Amino acid sequence: MFSFTNEQKIYDLSGIKIGGQPGRIPTVLFAGLFFKGQPDFENAKEQLDELYLISNKIGNPAIPDFFIKKEEYITDIVNFISSKISKDKVFSVDIIEPSLKIRTLQELSEKGLLSRTIFNSIHIGIKDDEREALKKYTPQSAIIVAFNPKDKSPDGKIEVLENGANLTDVGLIDIAKDIGIKDLLIDTAAMAPGDNSGASIAAIPVIKEEYGLPTGCAIHNVVEKSNWLNDFPNAKKSVDASSNLNIPLFGGDFAIFGPINNKDLVLPIISWQDILISEYTESYFGVEPNESHPRRKLF
């Protein structure tokens, strides 16, 4: 368990606090929707209602992360966000294809949603037209992926954030600041098993100490690519959910935990871990949990 010497930034994302010293603020959990097939909006609404219900009960904030993979889905997903996500709640859009990012930003702007948008993500593949679109349609927050294909160690992740590692003209943090994004979240880029996947966890305290920015990752991706677990289907789901325990244990602030239907496993597991961490950090470092922390909610 950690206490950082560098000042730790705390952001307020439409009422959700994120960042700070371990033990102060509960781990924020990103729940993915629309990964596969055509978006099922009726099911998504039910899942979101359940997500927020669990979140409110145990104290760990939850943020929906909408995966947009086809152009024909953009308008319907943005309309769903506009009509079904409460105006006091933040959300994330997870988009791989640059052209879809630009179009989605335009539609989010038209709906007046950019102040509640977390853009997922900025990485070394960012192009000039995407930068210009982000400057024109600027979300309040963005996830920066610290992926360095030349050096997947924690030092390599720092390098790509700091100076771009000769893969971008400047570091990814400076790119995001130049765009005008206010709230920067760092994703330590979980890799496949055998590809220095453990560095995504080891890099969390390194990046937190260096920059003081809220940091986390999608460690669940490592589990998804651990094909040997397919021989143990009952264990795989437990491993997938429990893998997220590593993030708060190493001082992290958020977990992108995968499909929203894992919410009833992941949220209580992380809440339990947050309670343990808070008990220790308060007694040893004097860090008191905030008013919404699971220790306040459940005890």
ZAMARGU-4260 file (C-alpha; in steps of 0.2 Angstrom, whole numbers, plus 5000, padded with zeros to 4 digits):
<rodrens>
0) 5000/5000/5000 | 5006/5017/4995 | 5007/5035/5000 | 5014/5047/4987 | 5026/5061/4990
5) 5020/5071/4975 | 5004/5081/4976 | 4990/5070/4970 | 4977/5079/4959 | 4958/5076/4962
10) 4946/5079/4948 | 4927/5081/4950 | 4919/5072/4935 | 4901/5078/4936 | 4901/5074/4955
15) 4912/5059/4954 | 4929/5062/4963 | 4944/5053/4956 | 4962/5053/4961 | 4971/5058/4977
20) 4981/5048/4990 | 4976/5029/4992 | 4962/5027/5005 | 4954/5044/5002 | 4943/5041/4987
25) 4935/5025/4982 | 4941/5017/4966 | 4931/5023/4951 | 4924/5008/4940 | 4921/5010/4921
30) 4908/4997/4914 | 4908/4993/4896 | 4893/4993/4885 | 4890/4988/4866 | 4906/4978/4864
35) 4898/4965/4853 | 4884/4965/4840 | 4871/4978/4837 | 4868/4989/4852 | 4853/4983/4863
40) 4847/4998/4871 | 4833/4990/4881 | 4845/4979/4890 | 4858/4993/4892 | 4845/5003/4901
45) 4842/4989/4913 | 4860/4986/4916 | 4863/5004/4919 | 4850/5005/4932 | 4857/4990/4941
50) 4875/4998/4940 | 4870/5014/4948 | 4860/5005/4961 | 4875/4994/4967 | 4886/5009/4965
55) 4875/5020/4977 | 4873/5006/4989 | 4892/5002/4991 | 4900/5019/4987 | 4911/5015/4972
60) 4907/5027/4958 | 4903/5019/4942 | 4904/5026/4924 | 4897/5019/4909 | 4909/5017/4894
65) 4901/5016/4877 | 4910/5006/4864 | 4907/5013/4847 | 4913/5002/4833 | 4902/5007/4817
70) 4897/5023/4810 | 4879/5018/4809 | 4878/5016/4828 | 4885/5033/4832 | 4868/5043/4831
75) 4858/5030/4841 | 4871/5028/4854 | 4873/5047/4857 | 4854/5049/4857 | 4853/5035/4870
80) 4866/5044/4881 | 4857/5060/4879 | 4840/5053/4884 | 4845/5040/4896 | 4860/5046/4906
85) 4855/5058/4919 | 4861/5076/4916 | 4871/5075/4932 | 4881/5060/4927 | 4897/5058/4917
90) 4900/5044/4904 | 4914/5038/4893 | 4915/5035/4874 | 4927/5021/4869 | 4932/5022/4850
95) 4946/5015/4840 | 4943/5021/4822 | 4949/5039/4820 | 4935/5044/4808 | 4922/5038/4820
100) 4930/5048/4834 | 4928/5064/4824 | 4910/5061/4820 | 4906/5056/4837 | 4913/5072/4844
105) 4903/5082/4832 | 4887/5073/4838 | 4891/5075/4856 | 4894/5093/4854 | 4877/5095/4845
110) 4869/5087/4860 | 4878/5098/4872 | 4886/5083/4880 | 4905/5087/4879 | 4906/5094/4897
115) 4901/5076/4903 | 4911/5066/4891 | 4927/5056/4895 | 4936/5053/4878 | 4943/5036/4877
120) 4957/5038/4872 | 4972/5048/4866 | 4987/5037/4862 | 5002/5037/4850 | 4991/5034/4835
125) 4983/5051/4836 | 4983/5060/4819 | 4982/5078/4815 | 4964/5078/4810 | 4959/5070/4826
130) 4969/5083/4836 | 4960/5097/4826 | 4943/5089/4830 | 4947/5088/4848 | 4952/5106/4848
135) 4935/5111/4840 | 4924/5099/4850 | 4934/5097/4866 | 4928/5085/4880 | 4931/5089/4898
140) 4941/5074/4901 | 4951/5061/4892 | 4960/5044/4895 | 4978/5044/4889 | 4985/5027/4885
145) 5003/5026/4890 | 5007/5012/4877 | 5025/5012/4870 | 5028/4998/4858 | 5047/5001/4859
150) 5048/4999/4878 | 5033/4991/4888 | 5041/4994/4905 | 5035/5007/4917 | 5050/5018/4911
155) 5044/5016/4893 | 5026/5021/4898 | 5034/5037/4907 | 5044/5041/4891 | 5028/5041/4879
160) 5019/5052/4892 | 5034/5064/4894 | 5041/5066/4876 | 5032/5054/4864 | 5047/5042/4863
165) 5050/5048/4846 | 5033/5041/4841 | 5024/5058/4843 | 5030/5076/4841 | 5028/5079/4860
170) 5022/5069/4875 | 5005/5063/4876 | 5001/5074/4891 | 5007/5089/4882 | 4996/5084/4867
175) 4981/5083/4878 | 4985/5099/4887 | 4987/5108/4870 | 4970/5102/4864 | 4962/5110/4880
180) 4957/5095/4889 | 4956/5099/4908 | 4955/5082/4917 | 4968/5069/4912 | 4967/5051/4917
185) 4981/5039/4913 | 4978/5021/4907 | 4994/5011/4909 | 4990/5000/4894 | 4988/4982/4899
190) 4996/4970/4887 | 4994/4952/4883 | 5001/4938/4894 | 5019/4936/4890 | 5021/4954/4883
195) 5026/4962/4900 | 5008/4963/4905 | 5013/4965/4923 | 5020/4982/4919 | 5003/4989/4918
200) 5001/4986/4936 | 5019/4991/4941 | 5018/5007/4932 | 5003/5013/4942 | 5013/5020/4957
205) 5027/5026/4946 | 5015/5037/4936 | 5006/5042/4951 | 5022/5048/4959 | 5029/5056/4944
210) 5013/5066/4938 | 5001/5065/4952 | 4987/5061/4940 | 4973/5049/4942 | 4979/5032/4935
215) 4972/5015/4932 | 4970/5002/4918 | 4960/4989/4910 | 4969/4974/4918 | 4954/4963/4913
220) 4961/4963/4895 | 4975/4952/4901 | 4963/4940/4907 | 4953/4940/4891 | 4969/4935/4882
225) 4974/4922/4894 | 4968/4908/4883 | 4972/4894/4895 | 4959/4900/4907 | 4946/4894/4894
230) 4949/4877/4901 | 4942/4883/4918 | 4926/4893/4913 | 4920/4894/4931 | 4937/4901/4937
235) 4939/4913/4922 | 4925/4924/4927 | 4932/4925/4945 | 4949/4929/4939 | 4942/4942/4927
240) 4933/4951/4942 | 4947/4949/4955 | 4961/4954/4943 | 4955/4972/4946 | 4960/4971/4965
245) 4978/4974/4959 | 4973/4992/4954 | 4969/4999/4970 | 4982/4989/4979 | 4995/4997/4969
250) 4988/5014/4972 | 4977/5016/4957 | 4962/5026/4955 | 4951/5018/4942 | 4948/5001/4934
255) 4941/4999/4916 | 4933/4982/4921 | 4925/4976/4904 | 4907/4971/4901 | 4894/4979/4912
260) 4886/4962/4916 | 4901/4959/4927 | 4896/4973/4938 | 4888/4963/4953 | 4905/4954/4954
265) 4917/4968/4952 | 4910/4982/4962 | 4908/4972/4978 | 4926/4965/4976 | 4933/4982/4974
270) 4923/4989/4988 | 4930/4976/4999 | 4948/4980/4994 | 4945/4999/4996 | 4939/4996/5014
275) 4955/4986/5018 | 4966/4999/5010 | 4957/5013/5019 | 4959/5005/5036 | 4978/5003/5034
280) 4981/5020/5026 | 4971/5030/5039 | 4980/5021/5053 | 4998/5022/5045 | 4997/5038/5035
285) 4983/5047/5042 | 4972/5047/5026 | 4954/5048/5031 | 4941/5041/5018 | 4929/5054/5010
290) 4911/5054/5014 | 4906/5042/5000 | 4919/5029/5003 | 4913/5011/5006 | 4920/5012/5024
295) 4907/5027/5027 | 4893/5018/5017 | 4894/5001/5024 | 4900/5003/5042
</rodrens>
